[in-house]
Amino acid sequence: MKNPASTKVIQFYRNFREFTGGHLKHWHYFNHVYYSATYLPYIYFGADTVWNPKNPWRHLNGAASHKSAFSQPLKKPDVLFIEGVSDWPVMQAAYTNLSQIPIINLIQHVRHGDPADPRYAFLTQRAIRICVSKAVESALTETHRVNGPLITIPCGVELANLPAPLTNKPIEICIAALKNPELGQRLRQRLERDGHQVVLLAGRMARSHFLNAINQAKITLFLPWQTEGFYLPALEGMALNTLVVCPDCQGNREFCQDGENCWNPAYEGTKILSALNQALAMSDEKRHQMLQQGQQTAKRYSLRAERRAFLNVLENLEQIW
């Protein structure tokens, strides 16, 4: 139990309009703070926030029916938690003494290191930056303009909230193409011409539908953006015991080990199709071995491990800042 006399508050901010992986990880970090002996989380929301069932904060002290209670920032937070392109301007408008408040900045994409990206401009703002992968840390380091320490905490999978892996999977191939539906459709047509059963996932859908479809597939092809900070769905696929095919997107290089726990081709149509054909042709023994390796990999990237690493940052915040 926290000591009220010594408890400090971390200020979060969200403008939630539709569910994304970025919001999910922000939600994870918000909840990590509850496990701290010293800190409590507080969040306020942008005016455009949608209070629908996809909003993970919808039950927060009756937030959906008491939105005004979460519409303003705290006057004197002890720490600010920033993530996303809109958070910096919002916090700068809310706090004139921003440079005097310890800032934790969660970085979820390699694009923060791209001079053409609007996020690049904020790298000179002082902050403790938590990178979700070594690829993100490298992208920021190469800019030579980061103000403050870089700490890498790999994304964790919420294993307890995934469906139980099915033993008998009725779908031959699932293509998770929410981020690249055009390529997903082309690959589906080619595979169906070759006589394969294919389910294509494209467009927004409930997270439960997405996970259940993957869980039913013997093989799942994941099509991320061509660059990612950390591509969590591939790890979720490993945890669900589907054979993962996921092209290289930088942010999956730490855990996607080609030929060991998945197929990890270059992000090009013919290379992806070749990897799929290898997955379809592999022996039962090799398939079993790869699935086992995938499940072991997913367990190493647990949400609990992510939480422990973040709580260690909070416990040493004064020394790090």
N, C-alpha and C positions, 0 to 999 in steps of 0.2 A: 504494500500500500504506500502511495506517495505521501510525503510529509507536506501538508498545505503551506507551511511556513517557508519551505525551500523550493516549492514547485515553480518552474518556469514555463512559459508558453511559446510554442512555435506557431507562427502565423502562416497558414496556407491560403491559396487562392485558386479558384477554378471558375471558368465560364463554360459550363457543360451544355452542349447542344446535341451531340450524338456520341454513342459509345465508341471509343477507340482504344487501342493498346496503350497509348500514352496516358489516357485517363485511368486505365486499370492499374498501371504501375504507380501513378500518383496516389491512387487509393491505397495501394499496398504500403507506401511510405507513410501516408497519413496514419494508418493503423499500427505501423511499427512503433510510433511514438508512444502509444498506450502502454507498451512494454518497458518503457524507460522509467527508471526510479526518480528521475528529476524533471522530466518535461511532460507537458500535455499539449495535444494539438488543438488549434482553433482554425476554422476555415470560414472564409466569406466568398460569396459567389457573384459573378457578373450578372448584369441585368438581363442578359439573354439566356440565362440558364434554364434548361428544360427539366421539369420535375416529373419525369416519366419512369416506368419500371426499370429502364436501362441505366438510370442514374444511381450509382452505388451509394451515394450520400442521402438518398431520398428519405431514409428512416432516421436520420440523425436528429434526435430530439424533436421529431415531428417537423423536420425542415420543410417538407412540401406544403404544410399548412401554416407555417410560421416563417415564411421566407424573409420577412423584414429583420428577424433576429440574426440573419447571416448575410446581410447585405452591406455591412460596413466593416472596415478593418479595425483591429484593436488600436488603441491610441499608443500604447507602449509595449509592443511585443518584445520578447527577449531574443528571439531568432526569427528570421524570415526563411521560408522554403519557397524557392522559385523554380518553375519548370515550364517551358513553353515560350513561344515568341511573344505572347501578349503579357506575360507576367512582369517583366522588367518595367515597361512603361506604367503599368498599374501600380506597382510598388513605388516607383519614383514619384508618381503623383500623390500617393498616400503618405509618404514619409520624406520630409525635407532633409532629415539627417540620415539618409539611407546608408551612407558610408560608415556610420558609427554603429550600425546594427549588424551583428553576425549574420551572414547570408549563406545558406546551403543551396546550391544550384545543381539540380539534377539534369544531366545532359544525356539525352536518349538517342542522339543521332550523330553520325559523322559529319552531317552538313553544317554543323556549328563551326567547323573549321574552313568552310568555303567562303572566300571574300565576297562572293556574289550573293550570299544568303544574309538576310537581315539579322539573324542571330549572331553573326560574326562580330557585329559592332559592340556587343555586350561583353566580349571576352576581356576587355580592359577594365570592367567593373570588378572591384574586389569581391571575391567569393570563395568558398570551399566548394569545389566542383566535384560532384560524384558522377563518374563515367560508368555507363552500364556495360562497357566492354573495353578490352585493350585496344580495339580498333578505334573507338571513340577517343580514348586517351591519346593515342598516337596522332589522330587527326588534329587534336587541340595543341599538342606539344609542337607539332610542325609549324604552327602559326607564329610561334615566338612572341605572342602578345597576351598570354593568359596571366591575369592578375590574381594570384592566390594558388593554393595547393590543388593538385589533381589526385583524386582517390578513385580507384576502380573497384566497383562492387558489381559483379555480374548479376544480371537479372535472375530472380528466382521463380520457379514454377510452383503454383499453388496446387500441389499434388492432391491434397485432401479434397479439393473441390472438383476434381476431374471425375468423369464417370469410370466405373470399374472396367478395365480392359476386357473386351469380349474375346473369347477363345475361338469361336466360329464366326468368321467375318463374312457376311453375305455379299459385299461389294468387292469387285476385283481391283478397281483403281478409282481413287477419288482425286480430283484436281482442285486444290484450294487456291482459287485464282481471284480472290477479292481485290487484289492490288494490280493484277494484270489479266483482266478477263479476255482481252483479245487473243493473247497468246494461249491462254487456257482453252478457248474455243477451238483454235487451230489444232492444238495437240489432241483435244478430244475427238475432233473429226478424223484425224489421222489414225488414232488408236482404234476408233470404232470401225474404220475401213479395214483394219487388220483383224477384226473380229473380237475385240476386247470390250468388256462391260465397263463403262465409265460413268461416274457421277461428277458433274461439274458444279462447284460452289462459286458463285459470282454475285456481286452486289451485297448490300447490307443484309444481315440476318441476325437472329438471336444467337448469342454465344453458345447456348445449350444446343441449338441445331447444328452449329458449326462443329462442336466437339463430338456430338453423337454421330455425325456423318463420317468424321475421321475415324472414330472408334469402330465403325462397321467395315472399314476398308482394309484389305490385305496390304495394299500399297497406297501411299498418299504422296502426290506431287504437290509441294508447296511452292507458290510463286510469290515471293516478296517483292517489294520495290527493288530496283537494281542496286541501291545502296540502303543499308539499314544500320541502326546503332546496335541493335540486338534483336534477332528474329525469334521471338518466344514461341510461336506456333510450331516450329520444327521440333523444339524440345517437348512440347505438349504431345506431338505425334509420337515421339519416342516413348513417352510415358504411357501412351495408350496402345503401345505394341503394334502400331502399324509400321510397315517398312517405309522409311522416309527417303524421299528424293527431294533435295532442296538445292537449287543453284547457288553459287557463291554470291553473297551480297555484302561482303566485308564483315558485317556484324554477326555472322554465324561461323566465322573461321575458328573461334575458340573451341566450339563443341561439335561442329560438323566435321567428322573425320572420314573422308572418302574411302569407301570400301571396308570400313571397320564398323561404324555405327549407322551409316547412311550412305547414300550416293550424293555427291556434292560436285556436280559438273559446273563448267563455266556457264554464265547466264546467256545462252544462245540456243535457239530452238533445236537445231540438229544435235547439239551436245546433250541437251536435256532429254530428247527422244532416245538417244543412244543409251543414256543412263537408265531410263525407264525400261528399255529392252533388256539391259543387263539384269535389272531387278526381277523382271518377269522370267528370265531364263535361269536364274541361280538355283542351286540345289537346295533341298530342304535343310540339309545340315548347315550350309552357309547362311541360309535365311534365318534359321534359329539362332545361330551365333551372332548375326548382326542385330537381331531384335533384342537379344540379351544385353549386348553392348549398349544399345540405345537406351534401354531401361536403366542400366547402371549410370549412364551419363545424366539422364534426367534427374535421378536421385541426388547426384552431386550438386545440381543447380536447384536446390530447394529454396522455398520462400523462407524457411527457418534460417538457412545459412545467410541469406540476404539480410534478414533482420538482425542477426548477431553482428554482422559487419557494420550495419548502420548504427546500432546501439553503441558499438565501440567508438564510432565517430562522435556521437553525442556525449559519451562519458568523458571524452578528451577534447571537447570542443574549444575550451579556453586555450589549451596549449596549441591546437591546430590553427585557430584563428589568429 
